[in-house]
Amino acid sequence: MTAAPITFYYEFSSPYAYIASERIEEMAARHRRPLVWKPFLLGAIFKQTGAGPLTQIPLKADYSKRDIERTARLHDVPFTWPPRFPFLSVAAARIVYWAGEARAPDLTHAFFRAAFARGEDLHRSETVLAVAEAAGLDPAAAEAATRDPAIKARLADETDAAIQAGVCGAPFFIVDGEPFWGCDRMEMLDRWLETGGW
Amino acid sequence: MTAAPITFYYEFSSPYAYIASERIEEMAARHRRPLVWKPFLLGAIFKQTGAGPLTQIPLKADYSKRDIERTARLHDVPFTWPPRFPFLSVAAARIVYWAGEARAPDLTHAFFRAAFARGEDLHRSETVLAVAEAAGLDPAAAEAATRDPAIKARLADETDAAIQAGVCGAPFFIVDGEPFWGCDRMEMLDRWLETGGW
């Protein structure tokens, strides 16, 4: 019997989701849980919650920049700000769904690290395709995938499904029906997996 | 030489601030740091950030209720929802400033526990005054204090000062110039105090 998975919901433009992506595999492996990788579009959630990127909100902007950098240092995750932030992550997310589940972990790392470890501009489709090519994908096929109506619909459907599942921000984790929102809930997630909940 | 204090900013209607109030004294004592208690009005911050009570935001409402209850259980803090939430906390906050610094810790616990451990309705000034009386204050004098222009100005000034200091939510902590927002940053605050920062 396979243990129930941890579903990891993320938006490529979220620095906290990037930091989480560098930590979740170790945690899942330690608790012998499979991981399901679900990129989605945070903008669709902002439309419902009325929220927006933390770094654009008065008072919260300075704090959140500082907290993101401090959180990355705490977890020894290399971090830099991409030249454009937030950026439109739709091409990267579509390519992950097009490439399929088996490629999701390494493609996710490739896109996140391009943006937040090396400061590349994923807003530009040329950059997204260069990252995809470096990860072993055919760039022309990947480019076509970003315009494929079926792949577009898949990302829209996955985003709707995330919202239906209760996802209200990024990163977000669901395990055994229990939701955890935020890189700052990963210690709680860890304890939940350890204890079975409280 | 006295160590620099931890300044603890809180809003009486915040369940996370209540949970934090039950944990911060142990942490401050362990690190031999004095505590400065600063109630303020979160509504003034919501006006600038465009945010609002989590439990009134689509998608976030159900999650945040669950997370608040789960966080309280994790830390063995008794928790219940008051009959009205959020509630207007201005009378309680004014009474804390009127009573003075020496009374701030026990009055803060008295108001928070009335609301979130016993489910009393601090929106009603009769309830606020009953809590103040049970804590040893003269209820007639306390009632007059809530209408005293100097005390009103004091709370408004403290709220402005909190915003100037970078406070963007509740609970909020500042120590040695480093800001920490949220009950969920208390482990980071603890580590910061332990290590001197990173």
Interface residues (C-beta under 8 A of the other chain):
Chain A: I45 Q48 T49 G50 A51 I57 P58 L59 K60 D62 Y63 R66 D67 R70 T71 R73 L74 I163 G166 V167 C168 G169 P179 W181 G182 D184 R185 E187 M188 R191 W198
Chain B: I45 Q48 T49 G50 A51 I57 P58 L59 K60 D62 Y63 R66 D67 R70 T71 R73 L74 I163 G166 V167 C168 G169 P179 W181 G182 D184 R185 E187 M188 R191 W198
